[in-house]
Amino acid sequence: MTKEVGSDKKREMLISEELGLKGERGAIADRLAITRSFWEFWRVSKFLETPGVGRLGGVRGFEPWPHLLELGKVILGERLIVLIKPKQIGVSWLLADLVLWEAVTRGGSMQLIYSKGEEEAKEFLRKVRVLYEYLPEHLKLKLDPDSV
């Protein structure tokens, strides 16, 4: 595999212009890292955990649970999967983060969200919104007020 000379530099300049980050190398490096790897995006993502037995709740990062890492690899590597899962194992949050990553890093991407019912679909979109709200500011997109 050959790499175009200067492609990272060009991408860095475009990201810098897009975000209005003149000289903020840490923010630019973060943006480059998340465009290359979902796992870099996952590392900075935060979600809202509801309080429960043995859980205080609140904003927190993802735990690198083996089942989530394995599922993430499968999803990133396959075009189509069917998943039957129990509740409360973090899969919905992982899927919401994947949808958000695609939206943030792949301009014009379209994601199909299919749930068993309207309320479940709304709950999934709520998770995507929560993940977006807790993204570091330099990773957020400039949103058109009509798109939200």
C-alpha positions in Angstrom: 0.0 0.0 0.0 1.4 3.3 -1.0 0.8 6.5 0.9 0.5 9.8 -0.9 3.3 12.1 0.2 1.9 15.1 2.1 -1.6 13.6 2.4 -1.6 14.0 6.2 -0.4 17.6 5.9 -3.1 18.4 3.4 -5.7 16.7 5.6 -4.4 18.6 8.6 -4.7 21.9 6.8 -8.3 21.2 5.7 -9.3 20.2 9.2 -7.6 23.3 10.6 -9.5 25.5 8.2 -12.8 23.7 8.7 -12.6 24.0 12.5 -11.0 27.4 12.6 -8.1 25.9 14.5 -5.1 28.0 13.6 -2.1 26.4 15.4 -4.1 24.2 17.8 -2.1 21.0 17.0 -3.7 18.9 19.7 -7.2 19.4 18.4 -6.0 18.8 14.8 -4.2 15.6 15.9 -7.4 14.4 17.7 -9.5 15.1 14.6 -7.0 13.2 12.4 -6.9 10.3 14.8 -10.7 9.9 14.9 -11.0 10.0 11.2 -8.6 7.1 10.9 -10.0 4.9 13.7 -13.3 4.4 15.4 -11.5 3.2 18.5 -9.8 6.6 18.9 -13.3 8.2 18.7 -14.6 5.6 21.2 -11.8 6.5 23.6 -13.0 10.1 23.9 -16.7 9.4 23.8 -18.7 9.8 27.0 -22.2 8.5 27.7 -24.8 9.0 30.4 -25.2 6.0 32.7 -28.4 5.7 34.7 -28.1 5.0 38.4 -28.9 1.4 39.4 -27.8 -1.4 41.7 -24.0 -1.1 42.1 -23.9 2.0 39.7 -23.8 5.6 40.8 -24.7 6.8 37.3 -23.5 10.0 35.6 -21.3 10.8 32.6 -18.5 8.3 32.0 -16.4 6.8 29.3 -16.8 3.4 27.8 -15.4 0.3 29.5 -13.3 -1.9 27.2 -15.5 -4.9 27.8 -14.4 -7.8 25.6 -17.9 -8.4 24.1 -18.0 -4.7 23.0 -14.5 -4.8 21.5 -15.3 -8.0 19.6 -18.7 -6.7 18.4 -17.1 -3.4 17.2 -14.5 -5.3 15.2 -17.2 -7.4 13.6 -19.4 -4.4 12.7 -16.4 -2.5 11.3 -15.4 -5.5 9.2 -18.7 -6.7 7.9 -21.2 -5.2 5.6 -24.3 -6.8 7.1 -24.8 -8.4 10.5 -27.8 -9.7 12.4 -27.5 -9.3 16.2 -29.7 -10.8 18.8 -28.7 -9.6 22.2 -29.9 -9.3 25.8 -30.5 -5.8 27.3 -28.1 -3.8 29.4 -24.8 -5.0 28.0 -23.7 -1.7 26.4 -24.4 -2.6 22.7 -26.9 0.2 22.1 -24.3 2.7 23.3 -21.6 1.2 21.1 -24.0 1.3 18.1 -24.9 4.9 18.8 -21.3 5.8 19.0 -20.6 4.1 15.7 -23.4 6.1 14.1 -22.1 9.3 15.5 -18.5 8.5 14.4 -19.8 8.0 10.8 -21.7 11.3 10.9 -18.7 13.2 12.3 -16.0 11.7 10.1 -17.8 10.9 6.9 -19.5 14.0 5.6 -22.8 13.2 3.9 -23.1 9.7 5.3 -26.5 8.2 5.9 -27.3 5.8 8.7 -30.3 3.6 8.8 -31.7 3.2 12.3 -34.2 0.3 12.5 -35.8 -0.6 15.8 -38.8 -2.7 16.8 -40.9 0.4 17.5 -41.0 4.2 17.3 -40.2 4.6 21.0 -37.1 2.4 20.7 -35.9 4.4 17.7 -36.4 7.6 19.6 -34.4 6.2 22.6 -31.6 5.2 20.2 -31.5 8.8 18.7 -31.4 10.2 22.3 -28.3 8.1 22.9 -26.7 9.5 19.8 -27.6 13.1 20.9 -26.1 12.4 24.4 -22.9 11.2 22.9 -22.7 14.2 20.7 -23.3 16.6 23.6 -20.4 15.1 25.6 -17.9 15.2 22.7 -15.0 17.5 23.1 -15.9 20.8 21.5 -13.1 20.6 18.9 -14.6 17.3 17.6 -18.2 18.6 17.2 -19.4 19.7 13.8 -20.9 23.1 13.0 -24.6 22.3 12.9 -27.2 24.1 10.8 -30.0 25.1 13.2 -32.5 23.4 10.8 -30.7 20.1 11.0 -31.1 19.5 14.8 
